[in-house]
Amino acid sequence: MFTVQLQSGRRPSVALDGLNLGAVLKDVASGALQLPDFQREWKWDDERIRALIATVTLEYPLGVVMALQTGGTAQFKPRTLSGAESAEGTTPDLLLLDGQQRMTSLYQSLYRDQPVETVDARGKDLKRWYYIDIAKAIGAPADRDDAVVSVPEDRILRSDFARKVVLDLSTVEKECATGFFPLHIVFDMQRVTQWLQEFVKADGANWETWSTFQEQVLNHVTQFQVPMIKLPASTTMDAVCAVFERVNTGGVSLNVFELLTATYAGNQEHVAERGDYYRLPVEWEQIKKDLTSSYPVFGRMEAGVEDGLSSSDFLQAVALVRTWEEKQAGQRSAVSCKRRDLLRLPLTDFRRLAPRVAEAFKWVGAFLEQQCIVRTADLPYRTQLVPLAAVRAILGEELDTPGSDERIAQWYWCGVLGEMYGGSTESRFTRDVEQLIGWLRGEEGTFPDTIAEAAFLDDRLDSLTTRNSAAYKGIYALLVKQGAVDWYFIEAPLTAGRLIEYNVDIRQIFPKGWIAKNASAQSAKANSIVNKTPLSFRASRSLVGSPALYLKSLTLESGMRPEWFDDVLATHLIDPSALHEADFERFYQNRALQLLDLVRSAMGKRTVFRDTAGW
C-alpha cells in the first residue's frame, strides 16, 4: 500500500492504476500528461535507454510512476515532455511527478517518428533511432539487452572512424533484409503491418519468425502496463513538493524558488489580468541587477544571478514581512520564514511586498557601506541581512533617526563579532525581527537576544586566521571604519570607495618569512588577525623582511617625516615603536588589547576574559 505522510499527519487518498503503455504515450503526445514546470530537464544516455527498452520487451517491472490530477486547472505551470512540444498550450489532465526520464525515453524511442535526443557515456549529444534484432530477441531472455541497438540519425552504423559500414538500416528493404525492426512504429498497427509485408517479401520463411517475435516481444510492448499512482487534485502544494522530493528517482531536491516559479506561472488570475503568465525568474533577475549595480556587496551578476544575495534570502525576507503583518492582524501567533511559509506565499502578496523588500535591501546596502563592507567576499554573514531587510521593510522611515542607527549598528556587530549567525538561522530570524522592532520602538521589556547572548572571548583573536570566520571579516571592516590610513596612499583614511579603488585586502604585518627566521615559536599567532591589517596591494609590495627595514622604505616613499608616518601606523591600532624595533611579542600584546577595545566599542559591551570571566 502506498501512502504519503504529510506534515499535518494526514494521508492523501491515492489511486494506483495499471495503465497501458500505448495509452500513456498517447497522452504524452496529446498533452494530457505533462510535467510541472519545476521539473528539471534531464536526458538519459543511450545505454540506459536501450536497457529500458529491453525491460519493456521482456515485460519486466518498470517501476511505479506518479502523477497529480489537475481537475482541469493545474496549480503549477505545465510543460510538455521533451519531444511533445506540439501539444504546448493544452491543459493537462495529469502532471507527472515521478517517472519523467522513463516516460520521455519511451515516448521518444517507441512512439515519436523522429530520432531520440540522447547522450553518450561522455555526455556528448546524440540523435539515435532504436531497433531490435529479431533473431536475437526471440532467443534467450538473457540476450535481450544485446538485441536492442541504436543507430545514428542517418540509420547507418559505422566503425573504424566512420570508414566502415557495420549496419545499414537506411531503407525499409534494408531493415527487413537484416531483420532489424524499427521500434518507433511499434504502436502504429498500420505501419507494423506494412513492415511485416516487406519482411515476408524478403524471405517467405520469415512468417514463422515473425509469429514468434510478435508473441515474445511485440505483444509484451503493446500490452505493457505502467503502474501509476494518481494524487488527487486537492493535494496541497506542500504535499506535492514533499512527495516529489521523497520519491523522485532523479534524486535532485527542489528549492523553493523553483517551486514558486512553477506555481506563480500557473496562476490563472494573473494570466487573465495581464494576458501572460508571471515570470518569477525575470522579476528576481531585475531586482538583483538593480541591487548589485548600486551595492556590489550583494554579488556579481557576471557570476550568476544567485551569486551573493540569493533568491531564497529575498523570499525569506518577504515571508518575514508577510507573517509579521498577519500576526498584527491576529491571523497567526508568530513571525516565520520556514519553507512552508515560502511555499504558501501568494503571488498577490509577493507582488505587493517585493518592491518594499527590494528597497529595504538597498537601505541595507547603504548601511553596510557605512560599516565599510562593500564587497561580497568581505561580508561576514549574508544571512544576517535577511531580518535586517525585513525590519526596514516593516518600519520604513521610523529607522531614519540617530538613535535607531546606533541600535541597528550594535545589533549588527553583536551578530558578527559574537558569531551568532553561523548555525541554524530561521529561529533567529524571527526572534530578531520581533525583538528588534520592539526595541527600536522603545517597547517595554524588548531586547534582542542577539545582543544579549553575544560574547567575544579575549583569546578568540588568536584563532581568527581566515575569512571563514565572520568575526575575522568584521574586525577587518572595523579597522577601516575607525579610520585606518593606507601605508602608500596616505592622503586620507581608507573609505568604502577606496577599498575597491586601491585593491585593499588583509595583509600580514610581520611577514611570514621574517617570522620563520626570527620568531618561529610565534608562527601560530603570525596568521592571526592581530598580525594583519587592511592595506592596498601597492603598499603590500613593500612588506618584505623586517618591519624595522620596510618601514624606512615606506616612510621615504611617503615623503613624510618619520614621526608623521608613525601617526599613520597608529591609525591601524599599532604601536609604531614595536614595529621599528621588530618586537613581535610586544606588538602582538599591544595590538590585541587595542583590537579588543575596538570589538567592545562595536558590540557595546565588554569582551569576556577567560581569566576572570567578567563583564
Helices and strands as residue ranges (DSSP letters): E 15-20, H 21-30, E 33-36, H 46-57, E 65-69, E 78-79, G 85-87, E 94-98, H 100-110, E 116-119, E 125-133, H 134-137, G 141-143, H 144-147, E 148-152, E 156-159, E 164-168, H 172-178, E 180-182, G 183-185, H 189-202, H 206-213, I 214-218, H 219-222, E 225-231, H 237-247, H 256-265, H 268-274, H 280-294, G 296-298, G 301-303, H 311-328, H 339-343, H 347-370, G 376-378, H 385-395, G 396-399, H 402-417, H 426-440, H 449-453, H 460-463, H 470-481, H 496-501, E 504-508, H 512-518, G 520-522, H 523-526, G 529-531, E 532-536, H 537-540, H 547-558, H 562-570, H 576-580, H 584-603
